[in-house]
Amino acid sequence: MKLFKFAQSRSLWMMHFCTGCGAVELPPTMTSRFDMERFGIMPMATPRQSDLLLITGYLTVKTLKRVVRAYEQMPTPRYVIGFGSCTINGGMYWDSYNVIKKLELYIPVDLYINGCMPRPEAIIDAFLKLREMIAKGEANAWKKYIENYEWYKKNQAELFDVEKWSVKK
């Protein structure tokens, strides 16, 4: 089992969900100067091929629906990294009515990267921290989603309530 976790931590296939300015710092992380592939982290095109979901930038109610759908299509074990201040507390959009303030209420987050915008060095550091957590068996937020599925679905349903957002006549 220890060998399995070690191998799993060295091969992370990432789907990045770029919703805002966070996408600006991701290409330098992928290219030759920082080269995230040397750590076994490769970008993938679909959630069904991915085990790491990197959410960059702010999320609105509408985009959160797509994030939840992508997360649920990913095979287990699956990991989530919230990238930047926007995923933690809404960032500079903290007072907007339709921006998600706490991502962990809707899907489990294994790790957050602080900052607006985090530099490639911070992104690589987070990837290495996640690798370490996986190898030690500590990155188990995906199990939390399965065990507390009804709680997450209740939070999502309250947020996605169509009547709540519609204009009353």
N, C-alpha and C positions, 0 to 999 in steps of 0.2 A: 504494500500500500504506500509506503514511503517513497519508493521508486516511482510509482504511478503519479503521485502528487508532484514530485520533482520534475518529471517529464512534462506533465500538464502545465506547470508553471513556466516552462521554457518554450511553449508553443501557444501563443495567444493570438487568435484571429479576431481582429477588431473591426467593428462597424462603427463609423463615426456619424453621429447625428448632429450636423452643423446647423444651428439655428440663428446664429448671430456672429458677432465679431470674433468669437472664440476660434472660428475656423481659420483666422489669419495666422495664428501661431502653430497650427498643425502641420502645414506643408514643410516648414523648416525642420520639424521633428522627424519627418519621413525621409528627407533628402540626405545627401552625403555628409553634411557637417555633423549632424546628430545621429542619423541612421538608426532609427528604432528597430529595424529589421535585424540588426546584430544581436538584439536581445530576444529574438524569436517572436516579435510582434509584427503582424502583417495585416494590412487593410483588406477587408473583404467587401463584397458588393451586396450581399443579402444577409438578413438576420439568421437564416437557417444554416449558414456556414460559419457564423460568428459565435464566439464565447465571451467577447468583451464588447460592451456598449459604452462608447465614449460620447457623452452629451456635452456639446460645447455651446455656450451662450444661453440666452434666456429662453424660457418655454412659455407659450401661451396655452390657454385651455385647448385650442384647436390642435396645436402641435403636440401637446401631451398625449392626446388620443393616439397619434401615430407612434409616439415613443412606447406607449403601453402595448400597442399592437406588435411593434417590432420586438420588444422585450419578451412577450409571450411566445413569439415564433422561434426564439433562440433555444437551442438544445441546452439541457443542464449538463454540467454545471455552467452557469453564466454569471458574468461579473459586470458591474456598472461603476464607471468613474464619472463623477460630476465635475465638470471643467469650468472653473471660474466662479466668481461671486454670484453670478446670475442663477446658477443651479442651487446655491446655498440659501440666498435670501432675496432673490430678485434683482440684485445688483443695482444699477442705476435706474432700473424700472421698478423699484421696490414699491412705489405708491400707485402703480397702475392696477386697475381693477381686474385685468385679465391675465396678468403675469403670475406664474406659479412661484411661490416664495420658498416652499420646502419640498424638494423633489422626493425626499424619503417618505413622505406621506402617501405617495402613489406607486412607487416602485422602490425596492430596497437598493440602497447605494452602498457599495463596498468602500469607496474612497472618494474624498473630495480633494480637488486641487484649488487652493485659495488663490485669489488675485484677480486683477482685471487688467489685463489678460495675463495668465500665467505664461512665463517664458518657456522655450523648449527644454531648458535645463530642469525646470519644475515638472514638466510633463514626463520626461525620462525618469526623474526621481520617483514620481508616482507609479509609473510602470514597474520600476524595480521594487518598490514597496508592495505592490499588488502581487508580483511574482513571489516575493518572500512570504506574504500572507497565504498564498495558495500552497506553497511548498510545506508550510507549517500546518495547514489545514484550518486556518483562521478565516479564510474568505468564504463564509457560508451564508451570505445575505440571501442568495437564491433559495436556500432552504426556508428562510424566514418568510419569503413570499408564498411558498407552498403551504407552510404551516398556518399562516395568518391570511390566507387568500380572501376570506370573507371580509376581513377588516380593510384590506387594500381595495377590494371591489366596492365596499361601502364608501370609502373616501373618494374613489374615482366617480362613482354614481352621483354623489353629492355635488361634485365639481362639474360634471357633465350634464347636470339637470337642465334640460332645454327650457323648461318653463321659468326657471330662475333667471335666465339670461334674456328672455324675450321681453318685448315692450308691452306693458299692460295697457289695455284700452279702456 
